Amino acid sequence: MKKVFSFILVVVLSIGCLITTYASTNDVSQYENILNSINKEYNLELGYVEVDENKVSVKEYTRITRKIAKQQRELLDYIAEREKEVQTPKLSDEMGIINAKTVTKTRTKDVWGFEAYFKIKATYDVTGIRISSMRNASLDYKLWAHLTDTYITDLSSPTYGIIDSGRTGTVKYIGDLHYGPFTTYENVSFYTEFYYSE
């Protein structure tokens, strides 16, 4: 009788564990489905990181995900548009560069779309109206990032660019954004621009 009772108890507990695991998996996949749907809507590839459904409601996760996706789509469209711009410098500008002295600048700019959270510092040279030798970039946190527990992990090395006929230097990173304590997104872009005149 004890063996039969033990066997029934083991079966009941096993089924209970399977049901709990299945329910939990469904909840998590609901969050992943939300991200996949929003990724498709905005033509993005934000990566999914498991969400604790006890800490973030579906409604809140959808709101935050849509906000990040909208910002990322606008940023990527802006970068693509800026990189397409071809401007031919005026001859007078070219002559000014020949006679200009090169100045090295180190500046700090807010990260586009995350102005309250992060800033990027970089060093570059300016000759006349031309930027060159973008280097030594670093991404730093601002006070609001610390207060809201927003941070970045798996940050790539910086990618530098020169656009706008050499008048603008760009710095871009890609990393995992921990937006507040309960939501994380992979493959998020962090970008800013530096101008020769600043």
C-alpha angles and dihedrals in degrees: 000000000000090000092052092047091048091049092050091047091052091049093049093048092047092052090047091053092048092050092049091049092047093050092048092049091052092052093050092046088053088062091045090050089053091053092045091050093049091045089055092046093052097032093240138138102217108162123236121239118188114268127214101230090200090065104036124040121220089246093052093045090051091049094049094043092051091049092052092043093051091049092048094048091050091047095049091046090049092050092048091049093048092049090053093054112108116188122176111218118234118253090244089057090051092050090049091055093053091057097036126107118234115245124192115220133187114197138169122219133180118255110255110255093005098063094141094050113037143023134191124218121199142166123223142158124246123201111180102311097338127101119207141161098038106194150142095043120175131180115220135184125246125214095265091058090057093045093051096039090241116153145146130242132183090029114185124226112273120271113214128205140176117213140159094058089305096308095109133049122200135203123194132180131182122208149132113288117213098198105195119328099299111041129062131180127191126215098030119161123227115193144168140166133228121205129211092231097058 
